[in-house]
Amino acid sequence: MALRWGIVSAGLIASDFTTVLSSLPPSEHQVVAVAARDLNRAKEFAQKYNIPKAYGSYEELAKDPNVEVAYVGTQHPQHKAVVLLCLAAGKAVLCEKPMGVNVAEVREMVAEARSRGIFLMEAIWSRFFPAMEALREVLAQGIVGDLRVARAEFGSELSHLPRSTDWSQAGGSLLDLGIYCVQFLSTVFGAQKPEKVSAMGRIHETGVDDTVSVLLQYPGGVHGSFTCSITSNLPNTAYVIGTKGMAQICKTWCPTELVVNGERKEFPPPALGKNYNFLNGSCMSYEANHVRECLRKGLKESPVVPLAESELLAEILEEVRKAIGVTFPQDK
């Protein structure tokens, strides 16, 4: 049975996700509707991807009885309202990261999904890359020994993109790029809550966080650190070091190779569709197939990105923002 998707937003990330879904077997995935706040944009998107229904409001898509699962690819501040709307209409939801601007928003969405018994997952696509699965296996087998330290970096010159520096849209490096680093450290340290969070940040003239460095102290004296930036291009690698060696991934957010104690293994992206807006866009297929598998099994949340961990990631990001003095309208 094909999983019937409704796409909420006609932006770049939604385009890539739709390209992927359209390239997968139609017996497994079908895009049946798209919604944008501008009906013309929705119609153009529907025409481009051969989608039967186009809506000029998110409410209409939520009410469409043919939609089984909604993919929410709107800007960060719109996530909560759209997710709650879709859950209230009985739709399963895959919501782009970060799920919410702050932890209160994430908790509200999680509570709603749980009370209604409906599937909800934060779209942390990095988790599903084969390179990340291989890393989890390496850690589980103790190949690098007892963990000591982990580090992640993600920095890219994005200040030319209006939304990146837009305070009202919860721009900045932490929610856009830091989420990838935090989820990497959380993967490495088994979703444990850090005992202490320290941070330093440079604030952009618009009031968003520009470049941030964070140190996380975990139980047992191990620690993780990360740096994220929207004004500088960092090496964008992530690694974990233990008593017996090191495992490293390149491209923190979309890794296709893993180096363990000097041995490199490649995991090429699947050849699906073409003309992606983002690097390794075809790898969104791993996440889409995971959602289908979860729903076919009747699961209410993902074992790979559980809701408790989405809450934890939001808690850490909020604590960092407090430490460096960045607040958004949603924090009031």
PyMOL commands that set and color helices and strands:
alter all, ss='L'
color gray80, all
select helices_A, chain A and resi 12-23+39-49+58-63+76-88+103-116+125-128+130-140+162-165+167-169+173-188+219-221+281-296+307-324+329-331
alter helices_A, ss='H'
color red, helices_A
select strands_A, chain A and resi 3-8+29-35+53-55+69-72+92-96+120-123+147-155+196-203+209-217+223-229+237-242+245-250+257-260+263-266
alter strands_A, ss='S'
color yellow, strands_A
deselect
rebuild
show_as cartoon
